[in-house]
Amino acid sequence: MPKTYRNIQNPLLRQRARELRAEQTPSEARLWRALRNRAAGGLKFHRQVPFGSYIVDFYCAEKKLVVEVDGGVHDDQVSYDADRTAWLESIGLKVIRVRNEDVMYRLEAVLDAIWNAFDS
């Protein structure tokens, strides 16, 4: 894990991450139930993790994988999301994005996409 980006954190960003953990969307809660407590192939995931000036939805440090759950709001912020993804990748993280609808109605396909990202 790129400690430089995780350890230099704004206290307000850490507080916001705590708030986001308490205010999960239904799709984030569903995916978290599938990933927590090493249920995902023995790999540990964290949720709402600050990196630099961003907070990522889910993070697996062992594989340096970020999983972002995108809802309709992301349709209007394509450029922001692309810049964010580019920055996260520039510090050595792999980013995959999944749609809320896929998490809610095709969870197994989402989990397959996550496992496949480990191999690539």
C-alpha positions in Angstrom: 0.0 0.0 0.0 1.4 3.4 -0.9 1.7 4.6 2.7 2.7 8.1 1.6 -0.8 8.7 0.3 -2.7 7.0 3.2 -0.7 8.4 6.1 -0.8 12.1 5.2 -4.4 12.6 5.7 -6.6 15.5 6.3 -8.6 15.0 9.6 -11.7 16.3 7.8 -11.2 13.7 5.1 -10.9 10.9 7.7 -14.0 12.2 9.4 -15.9 12.2 6.0 -14.7 8.6 5.4 -16.2 7.6 8.8 -19.5 9.3 7.9 -19.6 7.5 4.5 -19.1 4.2 6.3 -22.1 5.0 8.5 -24.2 6.2 5.5 -23.6 3.4 3.0 -25.8 3.2 -0.1 -27.8 -0.1 -0.4 -25.5 -1.3 -3.1 -22.4 -0.5 -1.0 -23.9 -2.4 1.9 -24.7 -5.4 -0.2 -21.2 -5.5 -1.7 -19.6 -5.0 1.8 -21.5 -8.0 3.1 -19.9 -10.1 0.3 -16.4 -8.7 0.9 -16.1 -8.2 4.6 -14.3 -10.5 7.1 -12.1 -12.1 4.4 -15.2 -13.7 2.8 -13.8 -12.8 -0.6 -11.2 -15.6 -1.1 -9.5 -14.8 2.1 -8.5 -11.3 1.0 -9.1 -8.4 3.3 -11.1 -5.4 2.1 -11.6 -2.0 3.7 -14.3 0.4 2.9 -14.3 4.2 2.4 -10.5 4.5 2.5 -8.8 8.0 2.0 -6.1 8.2 -0.6 -4.7 11.7 -1.2 -7.7 13.9 -1.5 -10.0 11.1 -2.5 -12.0 8.5 -0.6 -12.4 5.1 -2.4 -15.3 2.8 -1.8 -13.5 -0.5 -1.2 -9.8 -1.3 -1.1 -7.8 -4.5 -0.9 -4.2 -3.7 0.1 -2.9 -7.1 -0.6 -3.7 -6.7 -4.3 -3.7 -2.9 -4.5 -7.2 -3.0 -5.9 -9.8 -0.3 -5.6 -13.5 -1.1 -6.3 -15.7 1.8 -6.9 -19.5 1.4 -6.9 -21.1 3.9 -9.3 -24.6 5.2 -9.3 -26.4 7.6 -11.6 -24.5 10.6 -10.3 -21.4 9.3 -12.0 -23.0 9.7 -15.4 -22.7 13.4 -14.9 -19.1 13.4 -13.6 -17.3 11.3 -16.2 -14.3 13.7 -16.4 -13.9 13.8 -12.6 -14.0 10.0 -12.3 -11.5 9.6 -15.2 -9.1 12.1 -13.5 -9.6 10.4 -10.1 -8.9 6.9 -11.6 -5.8 8.2 -13.4 -4.4 9.6 -10.2 -5.1 6.4 -8.3 -3.5 4.3 -11.0 -0.5 6.7 -11.0 0.2 5.7 -7.4 0.1 2.0 -8.3 -3.5 1.1 -7.7 -5.7 -0.8 -10.0 -9.3 0.6 -10.2 -12.4 -1.2 -11.3 -15.8 0.4 -11.4 -19.1 -1.5 -11.0 -22.6 -0.1 -11.3 -25.1 0.0 -8.4 -27.6 -2.0 -10.5 -25.0 -4.8 -11.1 -24.3 -5.0 -7.4 -28.0 -5.2 -6.6 -29.1 -7.6 -9.4 -25.9 -9.4 -10.6 -23.7 -9.6 -7.5 -22.0 -12.9 -8.6 -21.0 -11.2 -11.9 -19.5 -8.3 -9.8 -17.6 -10.7 -7.6 -16.3 -12.5 -10.7 -15.1 -9.1 -12.1 -13.3 -8.4 -8.8 -11.6 -11.8 -8.8 -10.6 -11.4 -12.5 -9.1 -8.1 -11.7 -6.7 -9.8 -9.3 -5.3 -11.9 -12.1 -4.8 -9.0 -14.6 
